């Protein structure tokens, strides 16, 4: 169709899933700053430093009072 092979899509989905790991971790842990972590992950995650910062932040202690 557009010169994209069908084999490309599973690779794209895999790369996208790895890219969004910090967001998924924050959501799974119900982190109090999950929205901010998602924003950092989406906007700065393409840099290795931004992705690592979002991942570390997602693993930090959750301060939400339930």
C-alpha atoms as an extended CHARMM CRD file, in Angstrom:
* protein
*
        66  EXT
         1         1  UNK       CA              0.0000000000        0.0000000000        0.0000000000  PROA      1               0.0000000000
         2         2  UNK       CA              2.4190000000        2.7020000000        1.1850000000  PROA      2               0.0000000000
         3         3  UNK       CA              5.5250000000        0.5680000000        0.8350000000  PROA      3               0.0000000000
         4         4  UNK       CA              5.2820000000       -0.6760000000        4.4410000000  PROA      4               0.0000000000
         5         5  UNK       CA              5.6930000000       -4.3890000000        4.9830000000  PROA      5               0.0000000000
         6         6  UNK       CA              3.2510000000       -6.2970000000        7.1700000000  PROA      6               0.0000000000
         7         7  UNK       CA              6.2000000000       -7.4970000000        9.2840000000  PROA      7               0.0000000000
         8         8  UNK       CA              6.8080000000       -3.8880000000       10.2990000000  PROA      8               0.0000000000
         9         9  UNK       CA              3.6820000000       -3.5730000000       12.4450000000  PROA      9               0.0000000000
        10        10  UNK       CA              4.5800000000       -6.1130000000       15.1750000000  PROA      10              0.0000000000
        11        11  UNK       CA              7.9690000000       -4.4310000000       15.5000000000  PROA      11              0.0000000000
        12        12  UNK       CA              6.2850000000       -1.0200000000       15.7310000000  PROA      12              0.0000000000
        13        13  UNK       CA              3.8860000000       -2.2750000000       18.4160000000  PROA      13              0.0000000000
        14        14  UNK       CA              6.7970000000       -3.7770000000       20.3670000000  PROA      14              0.0000000000
        15        15  UNK       CA              8.8510000000       -0.5970000000       20.2220000000  PROA      15              0.0000000000
        16        16  UNK       CA              5.8400000000        1.5030000000       21.2340000000  PROA      16              0.0000000000
        17        17  UNK       CA              5.1480000000       -0.8210000000       24.1820000000  PROA      17              0.0000000000
        18        18  UNK       CA              8.7600000000       -0.4960000000       25.3760000000  PROA      18              0.0000000000
        19        19  UNK       CA              8.5900000000        3.2710000000       24.9390000000  PROA      19              0.0000000000
        20        20  UNK       CA              5.5100000000        3.4750000000       27.1710000000  PROA      20              0.0000000000
        21        21  UNK       CA              6.7400000000        1.1390000000       29.9310000000  PROA      21              0.0000000000
        22        22  UNK       CA              7.1830000000        3.9880000000       32.4960000000  PROA      22              0.0000000000
        23        23  UNK       CA              3.6010000000        5.1580000000       31.8410000000  PROA      23              0.0000000000
        24        24  UNK       CA              2.2630000000        1.6310000000       32.2200000000  PROA      24              0.0000000000
        25        25  UNK       CA              4.1880000000        1.1280000000       35.4790000000  PROA      25              0.0000000000
        26        26  UNK       CA              2.8650000000        4.4000000000       36.9100000000  PROA      26              0.0000000000
        27        27  UNK       CA             -0.6990000000        3.4690000000       35.9660000000  PROA      27              0.0000000000
        28        28  UNK       CA             -0.3770000000       -0.0610000000       37.3540000000  PROA      28              0.0000000000
        29        29  UNK       CA              1.0220000000        1.2350000000       40.6550000000  PROA      29              0.0000000000
        30        30  UNK       CA             -1.6740000000        3.9750000000       40.7790000000  PROA      30              0.0000000000
        31        31  UNK       CA              1.0730000000        6.5420000000       41.2850000000  PROA      31              0.0000000000
        32        32  UNK       CA             -0.1120000000        9.9060000000       42.5700000000  PROA      32              0.0000000000
        33        33  UNK       CA              1.7740000000       11.6670000000       39.7530000000  PROA      33              0.0000000000
        34        34  UNK       CA              0.8670000000        9.1910000000       36.9910000000  PROA      34              0.0000000000
        35        35  UNK       CA             -0.3760000000       11.9300000000       34.6580000000  PROA      35              0.0000000000
        36        36  UNK       CA              2.8660000000       13.9000000000       34.9910000000  PROA      36              0.0000000000
        37        37  UNK       CA              4.8820000000       10.7200000000       34.4140000000  PROA      37              0.0000000000
        38        38  UNK       CA              2.8590000000       10.0080000000       31.2540000000  PROA      38              0.0000000000
        39        39  UNK       CA              3.4500000000       13.5460000000       29.9780000000  PROA      39              0.0000000000
        40        40  UNK       CA              7.1970000000       13.2960000000       30.6570000000  PROA      40              0.0000000000
        41        41  UNK       CA              7.3170000000        9.8710000000       29.0040000000  PROA      41              0.0000000000
        42        42  UNK       CA              5.4890000000       11.0140000000       25.8750000000  PROA      42              0.0000000000
        43        43  UNK       CA              7.2250000000       14.3770000000       25.4330000000  PROA      43              0.0000000000
        44        44  UNK       CA             10.7860000000       13.5630000000       26.5590000000  PROA      44              0.0000000000
        45        45  UNK       CA             10.8650000000        9.7770000000       26.4440000000  PROA      45              0.0000000000
        46        46  UNK       CA             12.4150000000        9.7960000000       22.9790000000  PROA      46              0.0000000000
        47        47  UNK       CA             15.6220000000       10.9200000000       24.6720000000  PROA      47              0.0000000000
        48        48  UNK       CA             17.2010000000        8.1840000000       26.7200000000  PROA      48              0.0000000000
        49        49  UNK       CA             17.4990000000       10.5170000000       29.7150000000  PROA      49              0.0000000000
        50        50  UNK       CA             13.7940000000       11.4340000000       29.5930000000  PROA      50              0.0000000000
        51        51  UNK       CA             12.7910000000        7.7710000000       29.4000000000  PROA      51              0.0000000000
        52        52  UNK       CA             15.0450000000        6.8560000000       32.3550000000  PROA      52              0.0000000000
        53        53  UNK       CA             13.7310000000        9.8010000000       34.3870000000  PROA      53              0.0000000000
        54        54  UNK       CA             10.1280000000        8.7240000000       33.7730000000  PROA      54              0.0000000000
        55        55  UNK       CA             10.9640000000        5.1120000000       34.6720000000  PROA      55              0.0000000000
        56        56  UNK       CA             12.7260000000        6.0750000000       37.9110000000  PROA      56              0.0000000000
        57        57  UNK       CA              9.8810000000        8.4160000000       38.8390000000  PROA      57              0.0000000000
        58        58  UNK       CA              7.3350000000        5.6620000000       38.1710000000  PROA      58              0.0000000000
        59        59  UNK       CA              9.1880000000        3.3690000000       40.5860000000  PROA      59              0.0000000000
        60        60  UNK       CA              9.4810000000        5.9510000000       43.3790000000  PROA      60              0.0000000000
        61        61  UNK       CA              7.3220000000        5.7820000000       46.4510000000  PROA      61              0.0000000000
        62        62  UNK       CA              3.6770000000        6.5370000000       45.8850000000  PROA      62              0.0000000000
        63        63  UNK       CA              2.5560000000        9.3620000000       48.2050000000  PROA      63              0.0000000000
        64        64  UNK       CA             -1.1870000000        9.1430000000       47.5250000000  PROA      64              0.0000000000
        65        65  UNK       CA             -3.2800000000        8.9540000000       50.6840000000  PROA      65              0.0000000000
        66        66  UNK       CA             -6.1360000000        6.5010000000       50.2290000000  PROA      66              0.0000000000
